[in-house]
Amino acid sequence: MPAPQDPALAPWRQLQERLAGYFAARSRGLLASELDLARRDGEKFATLRVHEPGSAEFEAGDVRAAVERAAPSRYRMLSGKAEVLAEIAGSADASEVRCGERVYEVRLGLLRNIAAARSSGGSEAARVAGGLTNRSYEAFFDAGDEGALPLAVFLLYRIVALRRRAFLVGQ
């Protein structure tokens, strides 16, 4: 019997199938305030705009979402009024995120420019890895996991925002 499907994730399903577990992101500027997301063939399918403080907008055709700060150290992703995912516990570099009925363990590696999420069963649901300059990223996600694509977008936002903030503070 298949797991129940979350209505908040419905707009993401078709996009997730088309991407088949991968997308690349490239920043339009040095501090990665806007990223173009592309499929394996290089065709752009979405934009992620990172705003200060602690918010972002994702647009991919009919799929739209906003990341916002829900508490001083917690974030959530909304699609319209529906909550797609939410951080429920942890710290800036290690947290738990609920997406649909599942809980994922998220780890962010600021120095290595990597972010990963594992399901409670231990399998990797999403991974984002970036270059040294914070200008390009690759995201891999489990195409069979209903929440993996929004989770990958969230990981991309979190690692870009953290590195951007570290760069600005370091100036």
C-alpha positions as CSV (number, residue, x, y, z in Angstrom):
1,M,0.0,0.0,0.0
2,P,1.6,3.3,-1.0
3,A,2.2,6.0,1.5
4,P,-0.5,8.7,1.7
5,Q,0.2,11.7,-0.5
6,D,0.4,15.2,1.1
7,P,-1.8,17.7,-0.8
8,A,0.8,20.5,0.0
9,L,3.3,18.5,-2.1
10,A,1.0,17.9,-5.1
11,P,2.3,20.8,-7.2
12,W,5.9,19.5,-6.8
13,R,5.2,15.9,-8.0
14,Q,5.2,16.5,-11.7
15,L,8.3,18.7,-11.5
16,Q,10.1,16.1,-9.4
17,E,9.4,13.4,-12.0
18,R,10.7,15.6,-14.8
19,L,13.9,16.4,-13.0
20,A,14.5,12.7,-12.2
21,G,16.6,13.3,-9.1
22,Y,18.9,16.1,-10.2
23,F,19.2,19.9,-10.8
24,A,22.1,22.4,-11.0
25,A,22.1,25.9,-9.7
26,R,24.2,28.9,-10.8
27,S,24.2,32.3,-9.2
28,R,23.6,35.4,-11.2
29,G,25.9,37.5,-8.9
30,L,28.9,37.1,-6.6
31,L,26.8,36.8,-3.4
32,A,24.3,34.4,-4.9
33,S,21.2,36.5,-4.3
34,E,19.5,35.0,-7.3
35,L,20.1,31.5,-8.7
36,D,19.0,29.9,-11.9
37,L,18.1,26.2,-11.6
38,A,18.6,23.9,-14.6
39,R,17.9,20.4,-15.6
40,R,20.5,17.9,-16.6
41,D,20.3,19.1,-20.2
42,G,21.1,22.7,-19.0
43,E,17.6,24.1,-19.7
44,K,16.5,26.5,-17.0
45,F,13.4,25.5,-15.1
46,A,13.3,27.7,-12.0
47,T,14.7,30.6,-10.1
48,L,15.5,30.9,-6.4
49,R,15.8,34.4,-5.0
50,V,17.5,34.7,-1.6
51,H,16.5,37.7,0.4
52,E,17.7,39.1,3.7
53,P,16.9,38.5,6.5
54,G,16.0,34.9,6.3
55,S,13.7,34.5,3.4
56,A,13.6,33.3,-0.2
57,E,11.2,32.8,-3.2
58,F,11.2,29.8,-5.5
59,E,9.5,29.9,-8.9
60,A,9.2,27.0,-11.4
61,G,6.3,27.4,-13.7
62,D,3.1,26.8,-11.6
63,V,5.2,25.7,-8.6
64,R,5.8,28.6,-6.3
65,A,7.1,28.6,-2.7
66,A,8.5,31.0,-0.1
67,V,11.0,30.2,2.6
68,E,10.5,32.3,5.7
69,R,11.8,32.5,9.3
70,A,9.3,30.9,11.6
71,A,11.2,31.5,14.8
72,P,14.7,33.0,15.6
73,S,16.4,29.8,14.4
74,R,13.7,27.9,12.5
75,Y,12.5,28.1,8.9
76,R,9.6,26.9,7.0
77,M,8.6,26.6,3.3
78,L,5.1,27.7,2.2
79,S,3.3,27.1,-1.1
80,G,0.5,29.5,-1.0
81,K,-1.0,29.1,2.5
82,A,0.1,25.4,2.7
83,E,3.2,24.5,4.7
84,V,5.4,22.3,2.6
85,L,8.1,21.8,5.2
86,A,9.3,23.1,8.5
87,E,12.3,22.9,10.7
88,I,11.1,21.4,14.0
89,A,14.3,21.0,16.1
90,G,18.0,21.5,16.1
91,S,20.6,24.1,15.4
92,A,21.9,26.1,12.4
93,D,24.1,23.2,11.1
94,A,22.1,20.2,12.3
95,S,18.3,20.1,12.4
96,E,15.2,18.1,11.9
97,V,12.8,19.0,9.1
98,R,9.3,17.8,8.7
99,C,8.0,17.5,5.1
100,G,4.6,15.9,4.8
101,E,4.4,13.0,7.2
102,R,8.2,12.4,7.2
103,V,11.0,13.8,9.4
104,Y,14.4,14.3,8.0
105,E,17.8,14.9,9.7
106,V,19.5,17.8,8.0
107,R,23.3,18.5,8.2
108,L,24.9,21.7,6.8
109,G,28.6,21.8,6.2
110,L,29.5,25.5,5.8
111,L,33.2,25.0,5.2
112,R,32.7,22.1,2.7
113,N,29.7,23.9,1.1
114,I,27.5,20.9,1.4
115,A,24.0,20.1,2.8
116,A,22.4,16.7,3.1
117,A,19.1,15.3,4.4
118,R,18.4,11.8,5.6
119,S,15.1,10.2,6.3
120,S,14.4,8.7,9.7
121,G,15.2,5.3,8.1
122,G,18.8,6.5,7.3
123,S,18.6,6.8,3.5
124,E,19.7,10.0,1.9
125,A,16.7,12.0,0.5
126,A,18.6,15.0,-0.8
127,R,22.1,16.4,-1.1
128,V,23.4,19.8,-2.3
129,A,27.1,20.4,-3.0
130,G,28.6,23.7,-4.1
131,G,31.8,25.0,-5.5
132,L,34.3,27.1,-3.5
133,T,33.0,30.4,-4.8
134,N,29.3,30.0,-3.8
135,R,28.3,30.4,-7.5
136,S,27.4,26.9,-8.6
137,Y,25.7,24.0,-7.0
138,E,24.5,20.5,-7.8
139,A,21.5,18.9,-6.1
140,F,20.7,15.2,-6.0
141,F,17.4,13.9,-4.6
142,D,15.5,10.7,-4.3
143,A,12.9,11.0,-7.1
144,G,10.8,8.4,-5.3
145,D,10.6,10.3,-2.1
146,E,7.6,12.7,-2.2
147,G,9.3,15.5,-0.2
148,A,12.8,15.2,-1.7
149,L,12.6,18.0,-4.2
150,P,11.2,20.7,-1.9
151,L,13.8,19.5,0.6
152,A,16.6,19.9,-1.9
153,V,15.4,23.4,-2.7
154,F,15.3,24.2,1.0
155,L,18.9,22.8,1.5
156,L,20.1,25.0,-1.4
157,Y,18.6,28.0,0.2
158,R,20.0,27.3,3.7
159,I,23.6,26.6,2.5
160,V,23.6,29.6,0.1
161,A,22.2,31.9,2.8
162,L,24.6,30.7,5.5
163,R,27.6,31.1,3.2
164,R,26.4,34.5,2.0
165,R,26.0,35.7,5.6
166,A,29.5,34.4,6.6
167,F,31.0,36.2,3.6
168,L,29.3,39.5,4.4
169,V,30.3,39.3,8.1
170,G,33.8,38.5,7.1
171,Q,34.2,41.7,5.0
